[in-house]
Amino acid sequence: MNRSKTQSIHLHQLIEGLRRAQTGESLPRPQGGWLRAVRQATGLSLKSVAGQLNVSPQAVHQLEKSEAAATVSLKQLSAAAAAMGCRLEYSIVPLQETLAEWVAAARPTDSPAAPEPDGATPGFPR
């Protein structure tokens, strides 16, 4: 399979996963990690990302392995995302339900919180 076709497949898979996440579906981390998935989907080489980070291509490869193993720091992820023209968004989500359901279940029944004017979940920034 040629490089362009492979890149197209990676990009389609990434877009489909992100689309599902926007509807509230679970978004599993790609097997090789998000850094590698985004880099491959956008056609960026290890060398080009390394140039943006002022490190070696081997260091970027190690960063990707570290992210896939869940041992990378948020600072490293943020820098790598910026080097690929992206930003890091970090979130913690409930295991079993949507965030809105989780907040509603955690709220005391005798004192319901007033809804936010813009529909945001109370206590959580948009």
C-alpha distance (Angstrom), angle and dihedral (degrees) to the residues before:
residue distance angle dihedral
M1 . . .
N2 3.78 . .
R3 3.80 123.6 .
S4 3.81 95.2 -109.2
K5 3.81 92.4 52.8
T6 3.81 91.6 47.1
Q7 3.81 90.9 49.5
S8 3.81 90.3 49.5
I9 3.81 91.3 52.1
H10 3.81 91.8 48.7
L11 3.80 91.0 48.7
H12 3.82 92.7 48.7
Q13 3.82 91.4 49.6
L14 3.81 91.5 48.7
I15 3.81 93.4 48.5
E16 3.81 92.0 47.2
G17 3.80 91.9 50.5
L18 3.80 92.4 49.1
R19 3.82 90.9 47.5
R20 3.80 90.5 54.3
A21 3.80 91.0 48.5
Q22 3.81 90.9 55.2
T23 3.80 89.3 58.8
G24 3.79 91.0 54.6
E25 3.79 97.9 -99.0
S26 3.77 119.2 139.6
L27 3.79 113.7 -91.4
P28 3.79 110.1 -150.8
R29 3.78 117.5 -154.4
P30 3.82 111.1 -105.0
Q31 3.80 113.3 -104.3
G32 3.80 92.8 -109.4
G33 3.82 93.4 39.5
W34 3.79 133.5 -103.0
L35 3.80 96.0 -80.1
R36 3.78 92.9 58.1
A37 3.83 93.0 40.9
V38 3.81 92.9 52.5
R39 3.80 93.4 41.9
Q40 3.80 92.2 51.3
A41 3.80 94.6 41.9
T42 3.79 91.1 53.5
G43 3.80 93.8 44.0
L44 3.79 95.1 -118.0
S45 3.78 117.6 152.4
L46 3.78 125.5 -136.7
K47 3.80 86.5 -114.1
S48 3.81 94.5 55.3
V49 3.81 93.4 48.7
A50 3.80 89.7 45.2
G51 3.80 89.8 53.8
Q52 3.80 91.0 54.4
L53 3.81 90.9 49.6
N54 3.82 94.9 41.5
V55 3.80 91.1 -124.9
S56 3.80 135.2 109.0
P57 3.81 123.3 -84.9
Q58 3.82 86.5 -114.9
A59 3.82 89.1 58.5
V60 3.82 90.3 53.3
H61 3.81 89.9 48.9
Q62 3.81 89.3 51.1
L63 3.82 89.9 48.1
E64 3.81 89.6 53.6
K65 3.81 90.5 49.7
S66 3.80 90.3 48.1
E67 3.81 91.5 51.7
A68 3.83 91.7 48.4
A69 3.82 88.9 51.4
A70 3.85 90.9 48.8
T71 3.80 93.0 -119.9
V72 3.82 98.7 110.2
S73 3.81 121.4 110.3
L74 3.79 123.4 -120.6
K75 3.81 88.2 -120.3
Q76 3.82 90.5 57.2
L77 3.81 92.3 45.5
S78 3.79 91.2 49.8
A79 3.80 92.7 50.3
A80 3.81 92.5 47.5
A81 3.81 91.6 47.9
A82 3.81 90.7 51.4
A83 3.81 90.0 49.0
M84 3.82 87.9 58.0
G85 3.81 94.0 46.9
C86 3.80 93.7 -101.2
R87 3.78 138.0 106.8
L88 3.77 128.9 -130.5
E89 3.80 117.2 -115.0
Y90 3.77 114.3 -170.3
S91 3.78 124.8 -166.3
I92 3.76 143.3 166.0
V93 3.79 115.7 -145.9
P94 3.80 133.1 -174.3
L95 3.79 116.5 -97.3
Q96 3.79 99.3 -132.8
E97 3.79 111.6 24.5
T98 3.75 142.7 21.9
L99 3.79 118.6 -76.3
A100 3.82 91.0 -108.7
E101 3.83 91.4 52.9
W102 3.79 90.9 46.5
V103 3.82 92.9 50.8
A104 3.83 91.5 46.6
A105 3.82 91.3 50.6
A106 3.83 91.7 48.4
R107 3.82 93.9 49.2
P108 3.84 116.7 97.7
T109 3.81 109.9 -108.0
D110 3.81 94.7 -135.4
S111 3.82 96.3 57.7
P112 3.80 113.5 36.9
A113 3.77 114.4 -168.1
A114 3.77 118.3 -117.0
P115 3.80 112.4 -105.7
E116 3.75 117.7 -105.9
P117 3.83 113.2 -107.3
D118 3.80 93.4 -122.9
G119 3.78 95.6 45.8
A120 3.80 93.9 -105.1
T121 3.78 120.1 145.5
P122 3.84 108.1 -93.4
G123 3.79 112.5 -102.3
F124 3.78 94.2 15.5
P125 3.80 123.2 101.4
R126 3.76 119.2 -129.0
